[in-house]
Amino acid sequence: MSKKINTPYYMCDESLLRANLEILDYVQKESGAKIILALKGFAMWSTFPLVKQYLKGCTSSGLHEALLAREEFAKDDPNLEVHTYSPAYKDEDIDQIAEISDHIVFNSPNQLFKYCDRVKNINPNISMSLRINPEQSSSPKDIYNPCGLYSRLGTTFANFDERVLEHIKGLNFHALCEQNVDALEDVLAAFETKFSKYFKSMKYINFGGGHHITKKGYDVEKLIRIIKEFRAKYGVDVYLEPGEAVGWETGVLVSSVLDIVHNGMDIAILDTSAEAHMPDTLAMPYRAMVRGSGEAGEKKHTYRFGGNTCLAGDIMGDYSFDEPLKVGDTVIFEDQIHYTFVKNTTFNGIKLPSLVILKEDKTLDIIKEFGYQDYKNRLS
Ligand SMILES: *Cc1c(COP(=O)(O)O)cnc(C)c1O
C-alpha cells in the first residue's frame, strides 16, 4: 500500500468479491435460478459495475433501496430486475415503488388488496407476489429468525387468502440466516406441504436469502440439485436473493489504537466502534476476528478492544497478541463488509469509517470519506 489512508476505513477487495460472484454465477448457470443482490446486506454501489456482470438485479426493502437499485444497478439494462419487498408499504411511497420495480412483494393479503390496483395502473408489467411464512426455520438466532414465534414477516398458511391468486405470479419466502443447504431442504419441505397446490398457477418462486453459498463447506452441488428438481417438478422460475453471501469475507475494517488503559486488564481504545460500525457484534452477538490475534490468554498479551464512544458496552471482545500493542498500531477486523456500513450510525458524533475499494489491479480507491456534515445533516 503506497498511500496512507486515515483510519477507520472499510476496505472491500474486488478480487474477493469477484470470487464470490463466480460461485454464485456457477449456481445460476448450473441450476437455472436467477440470483439477485439483497441491498439490505451489501450496498457498496461503486462495486455494482462488477456485481452486475454476474447477478440479475437487486432486491430492496423499500423506496430508498429500490431507487438505489434502479439508479445504480438496473438503469440501462432491461434484463436487470428491481424487486421490492416491505413488511408494509405507505401511501406516499407506493406509486414511486410501483414505477421503478419489476417485482413487488406484499407481506400480507391486506396490503396486497389495498394496493394491487394502484400498482397495476402505474406499472402494468409489474410482477406481484406474496411473501409466505413457511413456519419452519432453524435460524440460529431469534433476532434473525423470520419464522420465529409471533413473526410479522410473511403470511402463514392460516392467513393465506385464495383471492390473492388472481393477482400474483409468484410466492416468496425468506426463512434462513447464514445457513447451509440442509436448512433450505427443511424449509422447502414445509413450504411445499402447505403451498404446493398453488405452484402451478405461479411463474416463479423466490427462495429468499440466508443461503451461505460462498462460505467454505457450503454444499453448492446439493443446492443446484434441489433447485433443478424444484424447477422441473413445478415448472417455475426460481430466484435466490442473498445479501451476506455476496459480501462474505470480501474485506476488512481497519482501525488504530488510540490509547491503552488498565482496569483489571489491559484495554485498548480504538478509533472505531462496535456500536456504530460493527453493529452485529453487539446485536447477534458475535466476536469478529482480528488479524494476527488469538483468543484471550492464547498469546502472551491480552487486550479488551473498546470503541471510541461513551457507551460502556461498546466492546468488540478480548484478543491476544505475541507482542504488546502500542498506541498507533493498526487493528484489522476481518469480514466487515456485509451488514456493517449499511447499518452504521453517527452515535456520539463518531466519524463514519471511509469506504475504500482495493481494485483488481491492486490500486486503492477511496470512494467515500465522511465528516462533520454527515453528522449534522441528519439532525436539526
Ligand atoms: C435480509 C433478507 C435477504 C438477504 O438475507 P442474507 O442473510 O443477507 O442473505 C433476502 N430477502 C429478504 C426478504 C430479506 O429480508
The ligand as a Tripos MOL2 file, in Angstrom:
@<TRIPOS>MOLECULE
LIG
   15    15     1     0     0
SMALL
NO_CHARGES

@<TRIPOS>ATOM
      1 C1        -32.3660   -9.9750    4.6750 C.3       1 LIG1
      2 C2        -33.1060  -10.5300    3.5360 C.ar      1 LIG1
      3 C3        -32.4180  -11.1550    2.4790 C.ar      1 LIG1
      4 C4        -30.9110  -11.3450    2.4960 C.3       1 LIG1
      5 O1        -30.5160  -12.1640    3.5440 O.3       1 LIG1
      6 P1        -28.9840  -12.6060    3.7410 P.3       1 LIG1
      7 O2        -28.9950  -13.3110    5.0310 O.co2     1 LIG1
      8 O3        -28.1630  -11.3730    3.7580 O.co2     1 LIG1
      9 O4        -28.6400  -13.4860    2.5790 O.co2     1 LIG1
     10 C5        -33.1610  -11.6270    1.4200 C.ar      1 LIG1
     11 N1        -34.5160  -11.4960    1.3800 N.ar      1 LIG1
     12 C6        -35.2030  -10.9120    2.3800 C.ar      1 LIG1
     13 C7        -36.6770  -10.7940    2.2730 C.3       1 LIG1
     14 C8        -34.5180  -10.4060    3.4810 C.ar      1 LIG1
     15 O5        -35.2110   -9.8310    4.4750 O.3       1 LIG1
@<TRIPOS>BOND
     1     1     2 1
     2     2     3 ar
     3     2    14 ar
     4     3     4 1
     5     3    10 ar
     6     4     5 1
     7     5     6 1
     8     6     7 2
     9     6     8 1
    10     6     9 1
    11    10    11 ar
    12    11    12 ar
    13    12    13 1
    14    12    14 ar
    15    14    15 1
@<TRIPOS>SUBSTRUCTURE
     1 LIG1         1 GROUP 0 **** ****
